[in-house]
Amino acid sequence: MSNMQKKTDVILIGAGVMSATLGSLLKELAPEWEIKVFEKLANAGEESSNEWNNAGTGHAALCELNYTSENGDGSIDVSKAIKINEQFQLSRQFWSYLVNSNLIRNPQDFIMPIPHISLVQGENNVSFLKKRFEALSNNPLFQEMEYSDTPEKLKEWVPLIMEGRTSNEPIAATKIDSGTDVNFGALTRMLFDHLKSKNVEMNYKHSVKDIKRTSDGSWEVKVHDIDNGKIENHTAKFVFIGSGGGSLHLLQKTGIPESKHIGGFPVSGLFLACNNPEIIKQHHAKVYGKAKVGAPPMSVPHLDTRYIDNKKTLLFGPFAGFSPKFLKTGSNFDLISSIKPNNLLTMLAAGVKEMALTQYLIQQVMLSHEKRIEELREFIPNVKSEDWETVVAGQRVQVIKDTEAGRGTLQFGTEVISAADGSVAALLGASPGASTAVHVMLEVLEKCFPQHLKEWEPKIKEMIPSYGVSLTENPELFQEIFTLTEQTLGLSEKELAFS
Ligand SMILES: Cc1cc2nc3c(=O)[nH]c(=O)nc-3n(C[C@H](O)[C@H](O)[C@H](O)COP(=O)(O)OP(=O)(O)OC[C@H]3O[C@@H](n4cnc5c(N)ncnc54)[C@H](O)[C@@H]3O)c2cc1C
C-alpha cells in the first residue's frame, strides 16, 4: 500500500454521462485546468448511462404523459413539459457545438431521429390526450405535433400496435416526428475519448473510498487502485461526485451540512427486448402510454425503436422493481448503509409513506415472463412470448428528503447538492436524466463557480446560444436553433437511409 498525495484542479468521480458533460463544458471554459477522472469500472458509460441500461429517449416531453398533469378544473398544466423541452434544446445545442468544432464526430452513432408518439385508450384518457394536444400544439416547441383518433391514421403511425386490435374502446395518439433516440452510452464514451485527447487523466478501475476536506479548503479523495490494491490520495480544489447511484454514499462522506437529512430509494428496471427481426421492422417510433394507477412515474410503459451498435432494435418497458443495490454493479448493503443518524427519521417517514410504492415494486419484481408479456399485449395484441427476452436495466436512486410536503418525501427529479463554498457538488436522482445533462451541469457551474460566470458567459453563449433565454418566448430563435442542430446532428429523417 502506498499513500501518494497528488494535486489537481478538478476531480470527477464516475465516468457516466454527467461527469462527461461537466468535463466537456469545463474543458471549453477553462482549458488550462487540470482534470482527473476516477471510475471504478473498466470503461466509461457502463452503469446507468449504458445504452442497455436506460431507455435512450431524448426526453423533450414530446410523448411522456407524466410531464403534463390535469388541473382540478380540467385544464392541462404544460409548464413542466415546456421546461423539459427547453432543457433538451440546451443538450442539442451543446452536442451540435461539439460536432461543429470536430471535438466529437459521427453524431448518428449517438443520436437518431424517431417519431415520439403518445397512445391512450379509454374515453377519459382520450379526452386528456386531446386537451394536452390542444394545450401544447400552439407552443412553438411542440408545433409539429399531430393528433388522431381514427384507426386508419393510427394504422399508418403504429401498424404493429393496431394489428389484431379488436377492442371497441376509443383510442387516440399524438405524434411528433422530431423526437430522438439517444445512445447515451456511445455519447459518454465519445465525450471521454475527446477529454482524453485534451489531456484529461482517465483512471479506470479506481474506486473512490473517501472524501475529506483539507486545511486549505480543498478536498482529499482517497482512491483504491483495484488492479494493484494500492491506496492513493489526490487533492483538488473542486470535486464533482457524478457517481450515479454511488453519489449519495460519497456525498455523505464529505460531511457537508447540505448532505444531511437526505436519503435514497433504489428502483430497478427491466426491459423486454425483441429478438425477431421481422417484428422489429414493423415498428418505427417511441410509443409512450399512461402509467398504471399507483405506478411511479418512471415506470410509464413504452415500446421503443432503439438504435444500438448501428442496429435497429425494439424494447418494451421498463418494468420497475425493488433491489437494495444503488448501482447495477453495487452491493446488497447499499440501502442499509446509506441510513445514517442524520437521515434516519427522514428514511423512516418515507418508509411509512411509501409503503404502497414498495409493495408495487416488490409485486413488479415477482412478475413472470408471461405476466410481462401480458402487459406488452396491451401494446402489441398479437405478441408472441418467444420473440421477447428480458434485459436487466440500470438502477435509479430516487432522492428522499424533507420538504414542505413533509418529512421523508420521495422526489422523482434530479438534485444538485453542493457545498456553500461551491468546492464540492453531487448529482442525485435520475429523471429526466441524461437528456438534460447539459442543463444540470450548467446548474453545477452556476452554483460552484459564480466568480467565473461573467467571464465564461460569452463562451457559454457561443456553445449554447439559448443559454438564459426562453425559447418559448422567442419562436424565431427556436426555429433557427432547431434547424441548425437538426442539420449538424443529422436529424433530418430524409438524410438517413437507415431503416
Ligand atoms: C431504466 C432506466 C431508464 C432510463 N431512461 C432514460 C431515458 O430514456 N432518457 C434519459 O435521458 N435518461 C434515462 N435514464 C436516466 C439516465 O440513465 C441517468 O440519468 C444517467 O445515465 C445518469 O448518469 P450519471 O453519469 O449520473 O450516472 P452513471 O451513468 O450511473 O455513472 C456513474 C458512474 O460512477 C461510477 N462510480 C460509482 N461509485 C463510484 C466510486 N465510489 N468510485 C468511482 N466510480 C464510481 C459508476 O461505476 C458509474 O460508471 C434512465 C435510467 C434507468 C435506470
The ligand as a Tripos MOL2 file, in Angstrom:
@<TRIPOS>MOLECULE
LIG
   53    58     1     0     0
SMALL
NO_CHARGES

@<TRIPOS>ATOM
      1 C1        -34.2460    2.0100  -16.5000 C.3       1 LIG1
      2 C2        -33.7480    3.3860  -16.8020 C.ar      1 LIG1
      3 C3        -34.2660    4.0880  -17.8840 C.ar      1 LIG1
      4 C4        -33.8060    5.3880  -18.1660 C.ar      1 LIG1
      5 N1        -34.2600    6.0040  -19.2850 N.ar      1 LIG1
      6 C5        -33.7770    7.2160  -19.6150 C.ar      1 LIG1
      7 C6        -34.1590    7.8220  -20.8350 C.ar      1 LIG1
      8 O1        -34.9150    7.2580  -21.6180 O.2       1 LIG1
      9 N2        -33.6680    9.0540  -21.1160 N.ar      1 LIG1
     10 C7        -32.8330    9.7120  -20.2680 C.ar      1 LIG1
     11 O2        -32.4510   10.8320  -20.5780 O.2       1 LIG1
     12 N3        -32.4340    9.1490  -19.1010 N.ar      1 LIG1
     13 C8        -32.8780    7.9210  -18.7650 C.ar      1 LIG1
     14 N4        -32.4670    7.3210  -17.6080 N.ar      1 LIG1
     15 C9        -31.6150    8.0720  -16.6700 C.3       1 LIG1
     16 C10       -30.1570    8.1150  -17.1210 C.3       1 LIG1
     17 O3        -29.7230    6.8390  -17.4780 O.3       1 LIG1
     18 C11       -29.3100    8.6740  -15.9710 C.3       1 LIG1
     19 O4        -29.8420    9.9040  -15.5440 O.3       1 LIG1
     20 C12       -27.8700    8.9370  -16.3700 C.3       1 LIG1
     21 O5        -27.3210    7.8780  -17.1060 O.3       1 LIG1
     22 C13       -27.0660    9.1760  -15.1110 C.3       1 LIG1
     23 O6        -25.7220    9.4180  -15.4760 O.3       1 LIG1
     24 P1        -24.6150    9.5180  -14.3540 P.3       1 LIG1
     25 O7        -23.3780    9.9320  -15.0350 O.co2     1 LIG1
     26 O8        -25.1170   10.3770  -13.2420 O.co2     1 LIG1
     27 O9        -24.5370    8.0420  -13.7240 O.3       1 LIG1
     28 P2        -23.9390    6.6780  -14.2820 P.3       1 LIG1
     29 O10       -24.0500    6.5480  -15.7380 O.co2     1 LIG1
     30 O11       -24.5360    5.5950  -13.4490 O.co2     1 LIG1
     31 O12       -22.3930    6.8190  -13.9660 O.3       1 LIG1
     32 C14       -21.8960    6.8260  -12.6520 C.3       1 LIG1
     33 C15       -20.5180    6.1960  -12.6860 C.3       1 LIG1
     34 O13       -19.9150    6.3480  -11.4070 O.3       1 LIG1
     35 C16       -19.1880    5.1660  -11.1170 C.3       1 LIG1
     36 N5        -18.9840    5.0840   -9.6710 N.ar      1 LIG1
     37 C17       -19.9170    4.8740   -8.7080 C.ar      1 LIG1
     38 N6        -19.3520    4.8890   -7.4970 N.ar      1 LIG1
     39 C18       -18.0300    5.1070   -7.6820 C.ar      1 LIG1
     40 C19       -16.9100    5.2230   -6.8080 C.ar      1 LIG1
     41 N7        -17.0350    5.1080   -5.4720 N.pl3     1 LIG1
     42 N8        -15.6790    5.4330   -7.3540 N.ar      1 LIG1
     43 C20       -15.5210    5.5590   -8.7050 C.ar      1 LIG1
     44 N9        -16.5420    5.4460   -9.5600 N.ar      1 LIG1
     45 C21       -17.7790    5.2390   -9.0610 C.ar      1 LIG1
     46 C22       -20.0690    4.0610  -11.6820 C.3       1 LIG1
     47 O14       -19.3450    2.8730  -11.9030 O.3       1 LIG1
     48 C23       -20.5810    4.7030  -12.9740 C.3       1 LIG1
     49 O15       -19.7490    4.4100  -14.0820 O.3       1 LIG1
     50 C24       -32.8570    6.0170  -17.3130 C.ar      1 LIG1
     51 C25       -32.3270    5.3090  -16.2330 C.ar      1 LIG1
     52 C26       -32.7440    3.9980  -15.9880 C.ar      1 LIG1
     53 C27       -32.1210    3.2480  -14.8620 C.3       1 LIG1
@<TRIPOS>BOND
     1     1     2 1
     2     2     3 ar
     3     2    52 ar
     4     3     4 ar
     5     4     5 ar
     6     4    50 ar
     7     5     6 ar
     8     6     7 ar
     9     6    13 1
    10     7     8 2
    11     7     9 ar
    12     9    10 ar
    13    10    11 2
    14    10    12 ar
    15    12    13 ar
    16    13    14 ar
    17    14    15 1
    18    14    50 ar
    19    15    16 1
    20    16    17 1
    21    16    18 1
    22    18    19 1
    23    18    20 1
    24    20    21 1
    25    20    22 1
    26    22    23 1
    27    23    24 1
    28    24    25 2
    29    24    26 1
    30    24    27 1
    31    27    28 1
    32    28    29 2
    33    28    30 1
    34    28    31 1
    35    31    32 1
    36    32    33 1
    37    33    34 1
    38    33    48 1
    39    34    35 1
    40    35    36 1
    41    35    46 1
    42    36    37 ar
    43    36    45 ar
    44    37    38 ar
    45    38    39 ar
    46    39    40 ar
    47    39    45 ar
    48    40    41 1
    49    40    42 ar
    50    42    43 ar
    51    43    44 ar
    52    44    45 ar
    53    46    47 1
    54    46    48 1
    55    48    49 1
    56    50    51 ar
    57    51    52 ar
    58    52    53 1
@<TRIPOS>SUBSTRUCTURE
     1 LIG1         1 GROUP 0 **** ****
